[in-house]
Amino acid sequence: MILVAGGTGFIGQVLVKHLVDMDQPVRLLVRPSKETPKLLTGIPLDIAVSSLEDERGLRAAFRDVDVVIHLVSDERQGSKADFTGVDINGTTALLRAASQSRVKQLIYLSHIGADKGSAYAMLKTKSICESNIIRSQVPYTILRSAVTYGPGDQFTTSILQLLKKSPGMIFLPGDGKTLVQPVWVDDLVACILWTLGNTNAINQIIPVGGGEYLTIRQILEVIMEVTGRKRQLSSLSPVYLRTLALIIEQFIGRLPISVNWLDYLASDRTCSIDTLPRIFGIIPSRFSNQLGYLKGK
């Protein structure tokens, strides 16, 4: 049995669909909420409802589980994200339950740039979670992913929302030359599936990035071209841009692009360009070829 924590999110939904298509036994760990979780329709799913603080509920959720895929993070909440409660304490709870249940593999989705010494909360948190996983007795695979894009993402879809709300100008952090390596969500999911039960992936940290290095300016230009929404691109100091974003989030409302993603884009986030074909045997999708989901939105 494969337990997916975070299976109702952007990446989780694509992953769960692929697992079901492969006839893999899947159980979704869903935390209690007043809101109805975003579950895939038309697919029979085994659901375990439990908070990460409920040890009895987690023990029940882990019954007969061999593999845990850990996708949970609070990063979408921007400056209001509870990284300690959701990410760090949540990972600790999953590790404890996985150890007690003698899980054979825990797969954790991290970020390129994860670093305990990082000044940015999201990347520091990912590194702390990685360290806790490595110190545990649970066999692990850590995938450090580049920024992931696809329908419902927090990257291209958020940029499109920013273009819609912009009065005619978009501010780029610095000179807009920060490099990212966007990875198509289906390619990332294929990498996760590759690690399942793969002895070569056990107790390894593996970077996952797309087949292109693109600047933030190029990303904006491609999305504007695809959607037909032209805006002037202007530079602004990353410090001033982050401060402005914080003020807006605190006093006006959430921005399409959260403070956490501005932090992520503060410096280059790349790995070796041949990672997907060399390690996973995957020919990566080109960024500009996969953006049809943005048209007409």
Buried (B, 14 or more C-beta within 10 A) or exposed (E): BBBBBBBBBBBBBBBBBBBBEEEBEBBBBBBEEEEEBBBBEEEEBEBBBBBBEBBEBBBEBBEEBBBBBBBBBBBBBBBEBEBEEBBBBBBBBBBBBBBEBEBBBBBBBBBBBBEEEBEBBBBBBBBBBBEBBEEBEBBBBBBBBBBBBBBBBBBBBBBBBBBEEBEEEBBBBBEBEBBBBBBBBBBBBBBBBBBBEEEEBEEEBBBBBBBBBBBBBBBBBBBBEBBEBEBEBEBBEBEEBBEBBBEBBEEEEBBBBBBBBBBBBBBBBBBEBEBBEEBBEBEBBEBEEBBEBBEEE
